[in-house]
Amino acid sequence: MANRANPTPLSGDRNWDGETDLLIVGAGAAGMTAALVGALEGLRVVVCEKSDMVGGTTATSAGTVWIPGSHQSEAAGVPDSITAARNYLAGVLGDDASDERLSAYLASGPTVLDYLERRTSVVFVPPPIHPDYRDLPGAAIGGRALGVLPFDGRRLGNDFDRVRPPRREFMVLGGMMVGKNDIPALLEPFSSWGNFKHAFSLLARQARDRLTFKRGTRLTMGNALVARLLYDLRRLAVDIRYGTALKELVKAGDEIVGAVLTTPTGALALRAGKGIVLATGGIGRSEELRERFLSENTRRYSLTCDTNTGDGILAGERVCGQIDSKLHSPALWMPSSVMKQLDGHLSVFPHIMLDRAKPGLLAVGSNGRRFVNEASSYHDFVQAMLRANGAPANVPSYLICDRSFISDFGIGLVHPGTRDLRRFVDAGYLFEGETIADLAAKIGADGETLSQTMERYNGYAETGIDEEFGRGTSELNRFNGDPTNKPNPCLRKIGPGPYYAVAVWPSDLASSVGLHTDSRARVLQSNGELLKGLYATGADAASIFKGTYPGPGTMIGPAMVFAWRAAMDAAGVLDNYATPTD
Ligand SMILES: Cc1cc2nc3c(=O)[nH]c(=O)nc-3n(C[C@H](O)[C@H](O)[C@H](O)COP(=O)(O)OP(=O)(O)OC[C@H]3O[C@@H](n4cnc5c(N)ncnc54)[C@H](O)[C@@H]3O)c2cc1C
């Protein structure tokens, strides 16, 4: 297949440099799943990936999928049902719950998990408890959110370097991945024989890995998912082109027939006989799309992969694909704290679940008042920051605690037990005050108001009842709190000083605005007509949950299910798995 030095505008099937059946643009969960399924169904597949690594934001994620009613959940003893999930979604989404894509998702989800388990190395298992994010009828406590099994990166040989590493902030000891289940053993290795054995094996493995590899090879969460997908793509000899980016889609009549790609050796025009799957990870860092769809006070920080620059959505729009932005929120959020490291690296640390729900922390706006149940989901926390009700939005907000909280749980980048906080205070990351009034002055709040807020909170800690925001009342709150803390796992008195605060900002973990698609992941035009030959999935497609965040895994779940549906449709076999909405 030759490269074209100077491609002329293409239409129809003239001037192609090569041909494939299915062209996949972007190698995250969405693109890699579509590629894998396409190859398994006998299609010739080319994956073009802009960077020199696979994984995108997926590789830095927790890798959880939210798929109701699976056999895996039943086998693990935490059965779930699609009917319960449908009830739950009706509560979360109201009228929007009647979307045909949602029905297709619910119907196909378990099939996709089984298909992957049967034919690939991608196996998901639900932890016993991983609650949904909203306290509504039909919400699950466990069984609906599934995690991928860890993977040994050594099985990839030299291609281990092709797996995008996790976020630097989430690795310890020169590149060791730490999953939620590893934390107790690492924090208290001598508290039990089990903890000791687990901590010892993690540390010994890391020490061995560091002799040969740039980082630890025991991969968990999103990194394990990506590594497993890459392992299978290699096994099936799928053609992955690194450093190769989508530039333009080529249209003939009302059909997309191929694409022009930029490659390390020039432009390449590739014809795709069965279709193109856009999976470039959504709005990401695209300044143009951030300006169009995100409010100004949310544009500053993004947790998405830095090579995601909205290319798929913009290319889709240029060929008349419709962008769906009529959503509850244009993006899914996390509150993140930010610190410039000594080597110049800007750490953006997402406060997912390690500190906000723990007892002895509260969040205030710069007016010194609480505005949210701090233990709610990261998305709901930021939505509350932005819900100004006429007043200025709480951007940034401040997480406040005392010294013993930092010893017990850590806060953001400050690990539990950290003795010397000077580095964090000097970097402007931690605000420190001997008294509440001192701290209030540092964060620009009124001392009297902050004292009253703290007093009220401490009163709630005594009774165990948060009369303002109900902290500690939901399954999610209690799951992320401290079960040993009584009477409420999420409330304990703050003080005496010194007191500490960390500023948190809205940061997008994914966009929910994206291309309008149908139940087969086919892109639609603004007149409702199909754009034949073009699929979009993952964050390139508009959220099926309309910018709400029902539970853990509600991005990668749909990304993979609709990638499967797209590839099956392109291969002409989706109807063998017909669902009532097809
Ligand atoms: C800290 C964190 C934790 C998260 N945890 C979860 C979780 O547990 N469960 C969940 O559901 N969601 C989670 N998310 C969100 C989730 O990770 C993303 O929404 C999802 O991984 C996006 O997958 P994707 O395949 O659409 O894109 P990505 O995984 O971002 O992949 C996109 C790929 O496309 C490539 N690309 C970009 N432009 C081009 C181009 N022009 N040509 C070719 N290639 C291109 C990129 O380089 C990248 O490799 C989390 C996010 C964060 C930040």
The ligand as a Tripos MOL2 file, in Angstrom:
@<TRIPOS>MOLECULE
LIG
   53    58     1     0     0
SMALL
NO_CHARGES

@<TRIPOS>ATOM
      1 C1         -9.4260    8.9900   36.0790 C.3       1 LIG1
      2 C2        -10.5170    8.4640   35.1880 C.ar      1 LIG1
      3 C3        -11.1880    7.3080   35.5530 C.ar      1 LIG1
      4 C4        -12.2370    6.8440   34.7490 C.ar      1 LIG1
      5 N1        -12.8270    5.6680   35.0870 N.ar      1 LIG1
      6 C5        -13.8320    5.1950   34.3160 C.ar      1 LIG1
      7 C6        -14.4190    3.9370   34.6060 C.ar      1 LIG1
      8 O1        -14.0020    3.2040   35.4950 O.2       1 LIG1
      9 N2        -15.4780    3.5360   33.8320 N.ar      1 LIG1
     10 C7        -15.9710    4.3120   32.8110 C.ar      1 LIG1
     11 O2        -16.9470    3.9130   32.1920 O.2       1 LIG1
     12 N3        -15.3730    5.4670   32.4790 N.ar      1 LIG1
     13 C8        -14.3050    5.9130   33.1750 C.ar      1 LIG1
     14 N4        -13.6780    7.0630   32.8090 N.ar      1 LIG1
     15 C9        -14.0420    7.6740   31.5090 C.3       1 LIG1
     16 C10       -13.4950    6.7720   30.3930 C.3       1 LIG1
     17 O3        -12.1610    6.4320   30.6910 O.3       1 LIG1
     18 C11       -13.5540    7.3820   28.9960 C.3       1 LIG1
     19 O4        -14.7710    7.9960   28.7540 O.3       1 LIG1
     20 C12       -13.3570    6.2660   27.9570 C.3       1 LIG1
     21 O5        -12.2220    5.5050   28.2860 O.3       1 LIG1
     22 C13       -13.2130    6.8280   26.5530 C.3       1 LIG1
     23 O6        -12.9340    5.7630   25.6910 O.3       1 LIG1
     24 P1        -12.7680    6.0180   24.1460 P.3       1 LIG1
     25 O7        -12.4010    4.7360   23.5360 O.co2     1 LIG1
     26 O8        -13.9380    6.7570   23.6320 O.co2     1 LIG1
     27 O9        -11.5300    7.0550   24.0430 O.3       1 LIG1
     28 P2        -10.0360    6.9390   24.5230 P.3       1 LIG1
     29 O10        -9.8200    5.7940   25.4140 O.co2     1 LIG1
     30 O11        -9.6260    8.2590   25.0130 O.co2     1 LIG1
     31 O12        -9.2430    6.6270   23.1700 O.3       1 LIG1
     32 C14        -9.1890    7.5540   22.1150 C.3       1 LIG1
     33 C15        -7.9690    7.2830   21.2560 C.3       1 LIG1
     34 O13        -8.1270    7.9720   20.0150 O.3       1 LIG1
     35 C16        -6.8610    8.4760   19.6080 C.3       1 LIG1
     36 N5         -7.0770    9.5690   18.6420 N.ar      1 LIG1
     37 C17        -7.4600   10.8460   18.8990 C.ar      1 LIG1
     38 N6         -7.5670   11.5410   17.7380 N.ar      1 LIG1
     39 C18        -7.2530   10.6760   16.7460 C.ar      1 LIG1
     40 C19        -7.1740   10.7840   15.3120 C.ar      1 LIG1
     41 N7         -7.4280   11.9330   14.6650 N.pl3     1 LIG1
     42 N8         -6.8060    9.7120   14.5910 N.ar      1 LIG1
     43 C20        -6.5000    8.5320   15.2190 C.ar      1 LIG1
     44 N9         -6.5460    8.3620   16.5610 N.ar      1 LIG1
     45 C21        -6.9350    9.4220   17.3060 C.ar      1 LIG1
     46 C22        -6.2360    8.9060   20.9200 C.3       1 LIG1
     47 O14        -4.8290    9.0420   20.7940 O.3       1 LIG1
     48 C23        -6.6650    7.7920   21.8660 C.3       1 LIG1
     49 O15        -5.7240    6.7530   21.8970 O.3       1 LIG1
     50 C24       -12.6120    7.5450   33.5730 C.ar      1 LIG1
     51 C25       -11.9150    8.6940   33.2040 C.ar      1 LIG1
     52 C26       -10.8740    9.1480   33.9930 C.ar      1 LIG1
     53 C27       -10.1270   10.3680   33.5620 C.3       1 LIG1
@<TRIPOS>BOND
     1     1     2 1
     2     2     3 ar
     3     2    52 ar
     4     3     4 ar
     5     4     5 ar
     6     4    50 ar
     7     5     6 ar
     8     6     7 ar
     9     6    13 1
    10     7     8 2
    11     7     9 ar
    12     9    10 ar
    13    10    11 2
    14    10    12 ar
    15    12    13 ar
    16    13    14 ar
    17    14    15 1
    18    14    50 ar
    19    15    16 1
    20    16    17 1
    21    16    18 1
    22    18    19 1
    23    18    20 1
    24    20    21 1
    25    20    22 1
    26    22    23 1
    27    23    24 1
    28    24    25 2
    29    24    26 1
    30    24    27 1
    31    27    28 1
    32    28    29 2
    33    28    30 1
    34    28    31 1
    35    31    32 1
    36    32    33 1
    37    33    34 1
    38    33    48 1
    39    34    35 1
    40    35    36 1
    41    35    46 1
    42    36    37 ar
    43    36    45 ar
    44    37    38 ar
    45    38    39 ar
    46    39    40 ar
    47    39    45 ar
    48    40    41 1
    49    40    42 ar
    50    42    43 ar
    51    43    44 ar
    52    44    45 ar
    53    46    47 1
    54    46    48 1
    55    48    49 1
    56    50    51 ar
    57    51    52 ar
    58    52    53 1
@<TRIPOS>SUBSTRUCTURE
     1 LIG1         1 GROUP 0 **** ****
